[in-house]
């Protein structure tokens, strides 16, 4: 899993990049290999975290979330509608 803590740089702060590879082993670093996004979570918002960073492999379309979702997580759209996950 990737850590979401910010790294201080000479120009300010930066977020760590994606994991080295997806669960299927495809490399995620480099041009056009990963789609980076965010997934809102009602539970994490209540805890002050707010969202999960998503990394979607452009080869197999598997998505990795950071932090990893727990059974208590509830993905929601920006307008508050529930969003189905892969296991729903």
N, C-alpha and C positions, 0 to 999 in steps of 0.2 A: 504494500500500500504506500501511497505517496503522502508525505506530510504536508499539511496546508499552512504551516507556519511561514511567515514572510522572512525573507533573507535580506539583510541590509547590504546595499551596494553603494558604490561611490555616488551614484545618481539618485539614490533613495532606497526603495524597497522593491523586491521582486518575489514572485511566487515560484516555487519549484516547478519544473516541467513535468510532463507525463511520465508514467512508468516506462521502463525500458521496452517491455513487450506486453501484448494482450495475453489472456489466458490460453489462447491457441498458439502462442509463440511468435506471432507476427511483430516485427519491430514497430514501435510507436514514435520513435524520435526521428525527425527528418521531415522534409517537405511532403505534404499531402498524405501523411500516414495516419493522422489522428484528427478527429473533430473534438474540440474542447468546448464544453458547455457547462451549464449549471442546472441543477434540479432542486426546486424549492421543496422544503419538507416542513410540514406543520409541527411535528415533534421537535425537530432541531430548532425551529424558530422559537418555540417555547423555552428551549434551553439556551438561547442566545447565539447559537451557531448559524442558523438561518438556512443554509443550503448545503447540497453535496456538489462537489465538482465532478463533472462527468467526462470521461475519455472514451470515445467511440472509435474502434479500429476501422479504418477505411477498407480493409481487405475482407474481414469476416463480419463486420458490424456488431461485434460484441462490445458491451459497454462496461467500464469499470467506474465505480463511484468512490469518491474520497470525501469525507469518511465513508467507510462501507456502511450500507443501510443495515439497520437492526430490525427485528420483528416489530418493534414499536414505531418505526418510521412510517410516515404517511405522506407520500409524494402528492403535491398539489400544483396546479397551474398558477400563474401569476395572479389570476383573478379569484383564486381560492377553490376552483373545481378540483375534485380528486382526479389523479392521473393513475391509470393502471400500470403496474409494474410487470416485469416478465413472468413473475410467479402468480399473478392474479388472473 
